């Protein structure tokens, strides 16, 4: 399974969905991830990501946004 250009290593479903991605780790050992959650009665979603690199984090967030917009 893939999320954009990234392979999904695993996912968690708690208060939303968190995808752990096969993306550059920058030597910190932690898997980069993106978390998406609906905001209850609002028509918005919250999105967070974790990455060892700012540029990679921006790419991961953009990939997550495209995923959410496709719907």
C-alpha positions in Angstrom: 0.0 0.0 0.0 1.3 3.5 -0.8 0.6 7.1 0.2 1.8 9.1 -2.8 5.4 8.2 -3.4 5.8 6.6 0.1 5.2 3.0 1.0 3.1 2.6 4.1 5.0 0.5 6.7 2.0 0.2 9.1 -0.9 2.2 10.3 -2.7 2.9 13.6 -6.4 3.8 14.0 -6.8 5.9 17.1 -8.9 9.1 16.9 -8.0 9.2 13.2 -5.4 7.3 11.1 -1.7 7.5 11.5 0.5 6.2 8.6 4.1 5.3 9.2 6.0 5.8 6.0 9.1 4.5 4.2 10.7 7.9 3.9 14.2 9.3 4.7 14.9 9.1 8.4 17.9 11.5 8.5 19.7 9.1 10.9 17.3 9.5 13.8 15.8 6.0 13.5 12.2 7.1 13.9 9.8 6.2 11.1 8.3 9.3 9.4 4.6 9.5 9.8 1.4 11.5 9.0 -1.7 11.6 11.1 -5.1 12.7 9.8 -8.3 13.1 12.0 -11.7 14.6 11.4 -12.8 17.4 13.7 -16.2 16.1 14.8 -18.9 18.4 13.7 -16.6 20.7 11.7 -15.9 20.2 7.9 -12.2 20.2 8.5 -9.5 17.7 9.2 -6.4 18.0 11.3 -3.1 16.8 9.9 0.2 16.3 11.7 3.4 14.7 10.6 6.7 13.7 12.1 10.0 13.6 10.2 13.6 14.1 11.0 13.9 16.7 8.2 11.9 19.9 7.6 11.9 19.5 3.8 10.8 15.8 4.0 8.1 16.9 6.5 6.7 19.4 4.0 6.6 16.8 1.3 4.9 14.3 3.6 2.3 16.9 4.6 1.6 17.8 0.9 1.2 14.1 0.2 -1.2 13.7 3.1 -3.2 16.8 1.9 -3.6 15.3 -1.6 -4.7 12.0 -0.1 -7.4 13.8 2.0 -8.6 15.9 -0.9 -9.0 12.8 -3.1 -11.4 11.6 -0.5 
